[in-house]
Amino acid sequence: MAAIFTHIGPQALNRRLQRHLRAGSSDLAPGKLQLPADYYLDPEQWQREREYLFQRLPLLAGFSVELPAPGDYKALQLMDTSVLLIRGDDQRVRAFINSCQHRGGRLKDEGRGHCHKLVCPYHAWRYNRSGELISILDQEKFGELERRQHNLAPLACAEDAGLIFVSLGETVVLEEFLGGMLAELRELGLERWQLWDRRELSTGNWKLAHDGYLDGYHLASLHPHSVGSVVHNNVLLFDHWGPHQRMSFAQKELDRDRAPELPDAGTIIIRTVFPNVSISVARDWGGMISVLWPGASADQSRTEQYFLYAPATENEEYSEQVRAEIALYHNAVRAEDYSMVDKVQQNLAVGSPASVTFGRNELGNQRWHAWLKYYCEQSGEAPSIPTITAQ
C-alpha cells in the first residue's frame, strides 16, 4: 500500500522534513490555542460563517473534467442556491442561478449532462449556452417582452487549474484570492485527469470535520492501518499563502539515516483551499478532494468526496489499485475520522470539555481558525475580502 500514498514532491520538502526527523521536531506555532466548545455549537456563529464565508468567498463548484465539451452542464446546490454550470460554445464555463426568468422553473435537476439549448420544463422558454433567452413559446399570445431583461441570472465564475469556482455574492478575482496556492494547484494537472467517483458523507459541525483534515497529530492513533502505517506521526511542514495551506508529511522511507539527496519521493502533501476544500492528491497519480459544507444546523455538515486519478487504461491492475484507494480513503474518513467527529460533537454538547485546545504542533489548525475569525469579523459596506468577476 505504500506506493498508493507516495507523493512526488519537491526535493526541498524532503530535506526540510529530514531535518525535522533528525532533530525530533516539527513546524510549530508560537503557543497553544483554546477555543470555547460553544464555537462549534452556537447557531449565531454558524450563521456568521454561512454569511461571511460561504455567501461571499469563491466556492469550489466543479472540475474541468466534468464539463469537457460545449453543452456539458452540471447542476448542483451551493448552500441555499441552485446553481447551473455550463460550458459555452466559446469553451468558457459560466455559472447561473438554476432558475428560468419567466416563473422560476428549475432548468435542470441536480447532476451532469449535455444539452444543445437550455429549455425550461415548465413553459418551454429556451436559453442558449451563454444564458441568453432565445425563444418564448407562443410569444404572439404571450405578448411583447424585452428578452435581454430575462436572460439567466449570472453568478461570478472562474476556471483555473482544472477547478471551477463560483461566488454567490461579491465578485472575486480568483488569482488574488488564491495567491501562491494557484501555482500549486496548476502544477497538479487536474484538467488532464478523470473523475472516477463521487461520494457523500455527513457528520457534526463542519469545523469539527475540517479540523481533521489539518491535523497530522492523529494519524498513528486513529489511522494505524492506512496512512498512519506509512508516515511519521506528528512530523510536519506547514506552508501558507494567505488563508490557504500546504501540509507536508514525511513518509517512513525518509528515515533519519538516509541522505538528504533523496530523489523526489517520500512526501505526502495535503493542500487546503480556504474555506472548505482539502486536496489530498499526489501529482502524477491522483487522490481525493473533499469539499465540506455546513448542514441544516450548527451540529450538522455534509462532505462531498471527489476521486480524481489518471484516466483508466487497459491495465486492469491500475484500475484495481485506484478502486482500492478510493475504498480506503472513503472508509477511513467515514469509519474513523467522522465516527470520531460525531462522538466529539456529542461530548461538546454536554460541556465536556468546556474548551478545545490546539497544541503548538497543530499549526495548521491554528492558522485556519485565525483566518476563519478574520473573515467572520469582516462587516460593513467594504469588507477587506479579495474579490471572480461575472463577464
C-alpha positions, 0 to 999 in steps of 0.5 A: 500500500505504500506506493498508493500514498507516495507523493512526488514532491519537491526535493526541498520538502524532503530535506526540510522534513529530514531535518525535522526527523533528525532533530525530533521536531516539527513546524510549530506555532508560537503557543497553544490555542483554546477555543470555547466548545460553544464555537462549534455549537452556537447557531449565531456563529454558524450563521456568521460563517454561512454569511461571511464565508460561504455567501461571499468567498469563491466556492469550489463548484466543479472540475474541468473534467466534468464539463469537457465539451460545449453543452456539458452542464452540471447542476448542483446546490451551493448552500441555499442556491441552485446553481447551473454550470455550463460550458459555452460554445466559446469553451468558457464555463459560466455559472447561473442561478438554476432558475428560468426568468419567466416563473422560476422553473428549475432548468435542470435537476441536480447532476451532469449532462449535455444539452444543445439549448437550455429549455425550461420544463415548465413553459418551454422558454429556451436559453442558449449556452451563454444564458441568453433567452432565445425563444418564448413559446407562443410569444404572439399570445404571450405578448411583447417582452424585452428578452435581454431583461430575462436572460439567466441570472449570472453568478461570478465564475472562474476556471483555473487549474482544472477547478471551477469556482463560483461566488454567490455574492461579491465578485472575486478575482480568483488569482488574488484570492488564491495567491501562491496556492494557484501555482500549486494547484496548476502544477497538479494537472487536474484538467488532464485527469478523470473523475472516477467517483463521487461520494457523500458523507455527513457528520457534526459541525463542519469545523469539527470535520475540517479540523481533521483534515489539518491535523497530522497529530492523529494519524498513528492513533486513529489511522494505524492501518492506512496512512498512519502505517506509512508516515511519521506521526506528528512530523510536519511542514506547514506552508501558507499563502494567505488563508490557504495551506500546504501540509507536508508529511514525511513518509517512513522511507525518509528515515533519519539515516538516509541522505538528504539527496533523496530523489523526489519521493517520500512526501505526502502533501495535503493542500487546503483551499480556504474555506472548505476544500482539502486536496489530498492528491499526489501529482502524477497519480491522483487522490481525493478532494473533499469539499465540506459544507455546513448542514441544516444546523450548527451540529450538522455538515455534509462532505462531498468526496471527489476521486480524481486519478489518471484516466483508466487504461487497459491495465486492469491492475491500475484500475484495481489499485485506484478502486482500492484507494478510493475504498480506503480513503472513503472508509477511513474518513467515514469509519474513523475520522467522522465516527470520531467527529460525531462522538466529539460533537456529542461530548461538546454538547454536554460541556465536556470539555468546556474548551478545545485546545490546539497544541503548538504542533497543530499549526495548521489548525491554528492558522485556519481558525485565525483566518476563519475569525478574520473573515467572520469579523469582516462587516460593513459596506467594504469588507477587506475580502479579495474579490471572480468577476461575472463577464 
